[in-house]
Amino acid sequence: MLYYMLYYTNNMAEGNSMGKSQNQARENVSRYRDKMRTQGFRPIQIWVPDTRSPTFAEECRRQSLLISNDAAEESVLGELDAAARDIED
């Protein structure tokens, strides 16, 4: 957001209209995406939990309590610990 505000402010100070700066930004993004595609990459979009949400910590705690002292969870944690030890060695 800060980059956008600075970019917008600089372009307005230079007398550029918003339409021109939007077109320039669109062209820059297009060039960047083309460059990345030629290097063998492709764009993806993923949705992840918003860790800044006030309910995020509450939900983490709720889910943790659901599996605490669960035999299957203890088994999985044991396997993860063993795998981590193998990596460290």
N, C-alpha and C positions, 0 to 999 in steps of 0.2 A: 504494500500500500504506500509506504514511504517513497519507494522508487517511482511509482506512478505519480504521486503528488509533485515530486521534484521534476519529473519529466514534463508533466503538464505545465507547471509553473515556468520552466525554462522555455518551453515552446510558446507559451502565451506572451512571455516577455520579448521574444523574438518576433512577435507579430504573426505567428502561425495560427491558423484556425484549428479548432479541435478536430475537424474532419481530416485535415492533413496529418496531424499527429496520429490519429487512429489508423489512417491508411499506412503510414510509415511503420507503425507498430505491427500491423497485420503483415506487411511485407517482410519485416525482420523475422517474425515468427515463422513465416512460410519458408524463408531462406534457411533458418536454423533447422526446421523439421526436414527439409530436403537434404541438408548436409548430413544430419543424423541418419536418415534412411540410406544414403549412399554408403555410410559406414556400417550398415547392417543392423541398425536399430529400428525399433518400431515403437510408436507411442502407445501407452496404456493408461487407463484410469482405474484407480482402486478406491474403495471407500473403507476408511478405517475409523475406529472409535475416536471421538473427540475427547482427548484426555483433559481438556480445559473445562469440560462440562461439569457443572456442580454435581451431577448425578453419577459421574464416572467412578469416583472413589467408593460411593455407596454400592454401586453394582459390583465392583471388584470384591468388596467385603462380603456382599450377599453370596456371590458365587463361591468364594473361598470357604465360607461357613458351610455351604451345602456339601462340600467334599471333604471337610476336615474330619479326620478319624475314620475315613472310608478305607476299607481293606484294599479295594482296587486302586485307589489313589496312592496308598502307601507302596503298593507293588510297583506302580509306574514310577514313582519317585525313586525307588530303589534301583530300578533299571536305568533311569537317567543319571543317578549318582555313579553307577558302575561305568556307564558310557563316558561320563566326564572324566573319571579317573583314567580310563584307557587313553583318552586324548591327551591328558596331562603327562602321562608317562612317556 
